[in-house]
Amino acid sequence: MFTVLVVAGVVAATVSPAAATPDAPSSGTGDVAMSRPAADVYWRGSWAAAQQPRNPYVPGWSQRGFTDQSLRQVVRTSVGGTHVRIRLSNLYGDTPLPVTGASIARTEAGATLQRGSQRHLTFGGRQWAQIPVGTELDSDPLLLHTTPLEQLTVTLYFARHTGRATYHSRATATSYLANGDHRVDPTGTAFTGRSGSWYFLTRVDVRGDRAHPPDGIVALGDSITDGYGSTPNANNRYPDELAERLVRTNTPRPVLNAGISANRVLSDSPCGGESAIARFRRNVATQPGVRTVIVLEGINDIRTQGGTTGCAQGAPMITTQQLIDGHRYLIRWARDRGLTAIGATLPPCGCAGGEETMRTELNRWMRTTAGTAGGYDAVADVHTTLADPANPRTLRPAYDSGDGLHPNNAGYRRIAETIPLAKL
């Protein structure tokens, strides 16, 4: 059963969970109900990370939380603007989140800031905020001119214990931790703690001085969208590469990464959180300025089905038709909200037997139904791009990170090059 709650820009009353049916699609549990203000037509998402409950195999600092500590996280914009705001999440916390203060600055390198660029963020006119369990909160607009592909550093200070931290387990980036309040400290000296996860920070938005037509792109997926196997701190995930490709063509657009490693289309995962169907509204449909969703997901549904241990625990046995129906559900959700839906074929994974048959049949369905009422609006044939011509069940060696499933930097770049820009 899928449960539904709706997200928007400021904390408001919680909506009761409801079962998802074909007539009542849902999003992930724990969102908050609110209306989107008219001013949101000015805002565009520029960076995002999908939040999840604790992954027992990549816990990071999520379980222990933070007390009298400063957390510094570096992100890269996909588009720029004249103003900026951040969104913090306490979706999976176990206590109200006490944010003592937050700042944003231009990144120098690592945990070091460009001197003089530090700015305090406010929430409802105050430097502090308390975010109830199961909700998210936007900061106030801050005048800060940003450009596409610019690195920004967000520093959060927690004087009191945060409780369990909502986070994104595999950031393929470094987060930094210091004892005490170092919100505007330009040096990285105090930040001796290191983690490969992002905490609380779920989005960075930008806006200009006028309304902008929706042109945002959300990449929905699993570890391949998450960039597993790419170089840490190098922004080589395929959504990053897509943002760079758009900038090179002088058509920068928002590209938001909604990938979660170990995520599945049809069912929740103990490592990858809520299913793609359950989190679609929060991670895709309610992002500001979104126009297109790219779906590259399904390999974990295939490979973990019937599992009883580890990340496969609780994964149901499925048929190809059920997986296709899951994708059709996402397509319907997108179209009902006026979004373009791009499907990406599943890349080779070294699968055999029934798993390989299911992957091949899903890919065939994507290709043959593209552009029809029952299929995606367009397809990016990632399989054909990455497959080894000598053995199409496997990745081309030049694109393999080494595990036979996840691409390397060159492979992620090729995925971005496969996305049909004219269809976005």
Summary of the structure (lengths in Angstrom):
residues: 424
radius of gyration: 20.3
end to end distance: 31.8
largest distance: 61.4
contacts: 1553
relative contact order: 0.14
helix: 22%
strand: 28%
